Every structure is written in C-alpha cells, then in structure tokens.
Amino acid sequence: MLEMRPDCERCGVDLPANAAGAFICSFECTFCAECAEDLDDRCPTCGGELMDRPARVGKALAGNPASTVRRFKGHA
C-alpha cells in the first residue's frame, strides 16, 4: 500500500491523499506537478521516472490514512 506522503519533497506544498497533483517514483519519493515538470519527470533521489500518484478517497482513506510525516527539508 502506498504511504501517501503529505508534501512535495522539493518545495513543501501540501499534497492531500484525496486529490490529484502528486507524482511519485517507485520508492515513493513525492513531488508536486510543478516540481515534477521542472525535474523532467525524473526523481532527483533515485533517477526513477515520476508518475501520477493515484488518489485515495472515501472508506479507503478513512481505513488507511495517509502519512503525516513531512519530507520537505527546506534550504539550509
């Protein structure tokens, strides 16, 4: 089951599990549509292809909530 990470790892924008607009690689690195486009749909962490993440809605989301662990680190 997908972890459904809550934010873009590159810019920090919120990516709700029940909405479109998130892109993931096979390791579930997660990016918003704008960052995925800027990255030419390639994950900067593993080099894998970024694909549309499916939404999780209704009972599926209620029974299997999204992660709350944010991955955006900001700029040091």
Backbone hydrogen bonds, N-H to C=O, Kabsch-Sander energy under -0.5 kcal/mol:
donor,donor_aa,acceptor,acceptor_aa,energy
8,C,13,V,-2.1
9,E,30,T,-2.8
12,G,8,C,-1.5
15,L,6,P,-2.9
19,A,16,P,-1.5
23,F,31,F,-2.8
24,I,51,M,-2.8
25,C,29,C,-1.2
28,E,25,C,-1.9
31,F,23,F,-2.7
33,A,21,G,-1.0
36,A,32,C,-2.7
37,E,33,A,-2.3
38,D,34,E,-2.4
39,L,35,C,-2.1
40,D,37,E,-1.8
41,D,36,A,-3.2
42,R,39,L,-1.0
43,C,48,G,-3.4
47,G,43,C,-1.9
50,L,41,D,-2.2
51,M,24,I,-3.0
51,M,49,E,-0.5
53,R,22,A,-3.0
56,R,17,A,-2.7
60,A,57,V,-1.1
61,L,57,V,-0.9
62,A,58,G,-2.3
63,G,59,K,-2.7
64,N,60,A,-1.2
67,S,3,E,-1.7
67,S,4,M,-0.7
70,R,68,T,-0.7
73,K,9,E,-0.6
76,A,74,G,-0.5
